């Protein structure tokens, strides 16, 4: 379930980052909105990758998760 959640977050991060470079965002909202989208997308991607790595680590060694 965590891997699915991480994959969905990567898709959302991709949408954030790509929308940061759309001309509409620059015209309507300005530089702060572009920076927020870019930073938000990058942070979501970092946490999604961290979650995926941790989930894969748990799946590879199921005995380690029990204690």
SERO-346145 format. One record per residue (C-alpha): residue in one letter; x, y, z; chain; residue number from 1. Coordinates in Angstrom, 2 decimals, always signed. Layout:
N
<"A",<X,Y,Z>,"A",NUM>
...
//
This chain:
67
<"X",<+0.00,+0.00,+0.00>,"A",1>
<"X",<+2.86,+2.35,+0.81>,"A",2>
<"X",<+4.41,+1.77,-2.62>,"A",3>
<"X",<+1.15,+2.76,-4.29>,"A",4>
<"X",<+1.00,+5.87,-2.12>,"A",5>
<"X",<+4.60,+6.74,-3.05>,"A",6>
<"X",<+3.87,+6.24,-6.75>,"A",7>
<"X",<+0.85,+8.53,-6.59>,"A",8>
<"X",<+2.93,+11.14,-4.79>,"A",9>
<"X",<+5.58,+10.98,-7.52>,"A",10>
<"X",<+2.85,+11.69,-10.09>,"A",11>
<"X",<+1.62,+14.65,-8.03>,"A",12>
<"X",<+5.18,+15.93,-7.65>,"A",13>
<"X",<+5.63,+15.71,-11.42>,"A",14>
<"X",<+2.47,+17.75,-11.95>,"A",15>
<"X",<+3.62,+20.38,-9.45>,"A",16>
<"X",<+7.03,+20.76,-11.06>,"A",17>
<"X",<+5.73,+20.87,-14.62>,"A",18>
<"X",<+3.06,+23.41,-13.69>,"A",19>
<"X",<+5.73,+25.60,-12.13>,"A",20>
<"X",<+7.10,+26.23,-15.61>,"A",21>
<"X",<+3.80,+26.90,-17.38>,"A",22>
<"X",<+3.45,+30.42,-18.74>,"A",23>
<"X",<-0.04,+30.75,-17.20>,"A",24>
<"X",<+1.37,+30.42,-13.71>,"A",25>
<"X",<+4.00,+33.06,-14.35>,"A",26>
<"X",<+1.50,+35.52,-15.79>,"A",27>
<"X",<-1.33,+35.05,-13.28>,"A",28>
<"X",<+0.44,+34.27,-10.04>,"A",29>
<"X",<+4.02,+35.44,-10.42>,"A",30>
<"X",<+7.37,+34.21,-9.20>,"A",31>
<"X",<+6.29,+33.27,-5.64>,"A",32>
<"X",<+3.70,+30.82,-7.00>,"A",33>
<"X",<+6.24,+29.29,-9.36>,"A",34>
<"X",<+8.74,+28.89,-6.54>,"A",35>
<"X",<+6.10,+27.35,-4.27>,"A",36>
<"X",<+5.09,+24.83,-6.92>,"A",37>
<"X",<+8.69,+23.95,-7.66>,"A",38>
<"X",<+9.71,+23.61,-4.03>,"A",39>
<"X",<+6.52,+21.75,-3.11>,"A",40>
<"X",<+6.95,+19.31,-5.98>,"A",41>
<"X",<+10.57,+18.69,-5.09>,"A",42>
<"X",<+9.74,+18.03,-1.44>,"A",43>
<"X",<+6.88,+15.70,-2.31>,"A",44>
<"X",<+9.18,+13.78,-4.64>,"A",45>
<"X",<+11.92,+13.49,-2.01>,"A",46>
<"X",<+9.52,+12.15,+0.61>,"A",47>
<"X",<+7.89,+9.79,-1.89>,"A",48>
<"X",<+11.26,+8.32,-2.85>,"A",49>
<"X",<+12.18,+7.96,+0.83>,"A",50>
<"X",<+8.89,+6.17,+1.51>,"A",51>
<"X",<+9.38,+3.86,-1.47>,"A",52>
<"X",<+12.94,+2.99,-0.41>,"A",53>
<"X",<+11.84,+2.24,+3.14>,"A",54>
<"X",<+8.92,+0.12,+1.92>,"A",55>
<"X",<+11.16,-1.87,-0.39>,"A",56>
<"X",<+13.65,-2.39,+2.42>,"A",57>
<"X",<+10.87,-3.77,+4.63>,"A",58>
<"X",<+9.58,-6.02,+1.84>,"A",59>
<"X",<+13.05,-7.46,+1.20>,"A",60>
<"X",<+13.62,-8.34,+4.85>,"A",61>
<"X",<+10.20,-9.11,+6.38>,"A",62>
<"X",<+11.76,-10.64,+9.52>,"A",63>
<"X",<+13.49,-7.36,+10.34>,"A",64>
<"X",<+10.16,-5.53,+10.61>,"A",65>
<"X",<+8.97,-7.81,+13.39>,"A",66>
<"X",<+11.69,-6.88,+15.74>,"A",67>
//
